[in-house]
């Protein structure tokens, strides 16, 4: 069970990286602004990612790995609600 959950969390990183541009390209108007909300945290996580990588930290991707499931879930909900409405 723990391994399956860990694999699911790790799969959310590429899922977020695919969903974010997809949402920004497919949506327009207020929906695009709503879909851009996770970018605020993603840019900060990427900045921390780069700083940690430069300092040769072995935990450099951890912030983005922890952010990705929430960002993916948020974007999936936005896309589903937009499709329904």
Secondary structure by P-SEA (a helix, b strand, c coil): caaaaaaaaaaaaaaaaaaaaaaaaaccaaaaaaaacaaaaaaaaaaaaaaaaaacccccaaaaaaaaaaaaaaaaaaaaaaaac
